[in-house]
Amino acid sequence: MSDAPPPGLAERLAGVRDAIADASRDAGRDPDGITLIVVTKFHPASLVRELAALGQRDFGENRHQEARPKAASLTDIDATWHFVGQLQSNKARQVREYADFIHTLDRESLVAALGGAGRPVDVFLQLNLTDDLARGGARESDLPVLAERVLATPGLSLRGLMAVAPLGEEPRRAFERVRLASELVRRTAPEATALSMGMSGDFADAIREGATHLRIGTAITGNRPTPG
Ligand SMILES: *Cc1c(COP(=O)(O)O)cnc(C)c1O
């Protein structure tokens, strides 16, 4: 695999940033309130470096065994790491060592595994918008108790909710459900106002429903290399 940056990377990054600005303006929102996370999974560390040179700072990864060495090889750049994949309880403390944000807290056993002494970590509660719990994410009805547990646990800072729009549902509808669930959670955790939602194909809809953290991969990186 070549380490050369994919052609057009700067143009695609600029294009997505412009599209975020346009969608924000249409929604009457300030684009400065929206964090663009470029999801670099399956791509080499050199791509992260290239994006950092273009001014990108927030990066997302979804597999611990890939993210850990990648982050370790990039400690010289100014990067903020977001873990967006399913999290195993027995790996949680290791992920916390390099991740600044964890977007996929979805059960009480993870709260205990992540909490405690050490560098504080910002967390999102993941809401599952499907009926298939194997996809990760908590049911909406489980969110208030989960939020309470996080608030009571030192070392964790609850930022808000994360979700992936399911196939077969209009994304805008799905994101509206996340926004409504967020209102429920904020009765318990008034400061948990962030919404991590919106990917390459649906980020404009996510912005219309209040997304604060977009997780965008292929629209910027191009197609992902096959996992190796
Ligand atoms: C891969 C991934 C993304 C980015 O998806 P694209 O369609 O490439 O933009 C966003 N969120 C999660 C949780 C992912 O795993």
The ligand as an SDF file (V2000), in Angstrom:
LIG
                    3D

 15 15  0  0  0  0  0  0  0  0999 V2000
  -16.9330    4.7680    9.5210 C   0  0  0  0  0  0  0  0  0  0  0  0
  -17.7830    5.5610   10.4340 C   0  0  0  0  0  0  0  0  0  0  0  0
  -18.1910    6.8720   10.1080 C   0  0  0  0  0  0  0  0  0  0  0  0
  -17.8490    7.5490    8.7940 C   0  0  0  0  0  0  0  0  0  0  0  0
  -18.6000    6.9990    7.7490 O   0  0  0  0  0  0  0  0  0  0  0  0
  -18.5560    7.6060    6.2670 P   0  0  0  0  0  0  0  0  0  0  0  0
  -19.7960    7.0960    5.6390 O   0  0  0  0  0  0  0  0  0  0  0  0
  -17.3210    7.1000    5.6430 O   0  0  0  0  0  0  0  0  0  0  0  0
  -18.5570    9.0830    6.3750 O   0  0  0  0  0  0  0  0  0  0  0  0
  -18.9630    7.5630   11.0390 C   0  0  0  0  0  0  0  0  0  0  0  0
  -19.3290    7.0080   12.2190 N   0  0  0  0  0  0  0  0  0  0  0  0
  -18.9640    5.7630   12.5630 C   0  0  0  0  0  0  0  0  0  0  0  0
  -19.4120    5.2170   13.8720 C   0  0  0  0  0  0  0  0  0  0  0  0
  -18.1870    5.0000   11.6870 C   0  0  0  0  0  0  0  0  0  0  0  0
  -17.8470    3.7530   12.0370 O   0  0  0  0  0  0  0  0  0  0  0  0
  1  2  1  0
  2  3  1  0
  2 14  2  0
  3  4  1  0
  3 10  2  0
  4  5  1  0
  5  6  1  0
  6  7  2  0
  6  8  1  0
  6  9  1  0
 10 11  1  0
 11 12  2  0
 12 13  1  0
 12 14  1  0
 14 15  1  0
M  END
$$$$
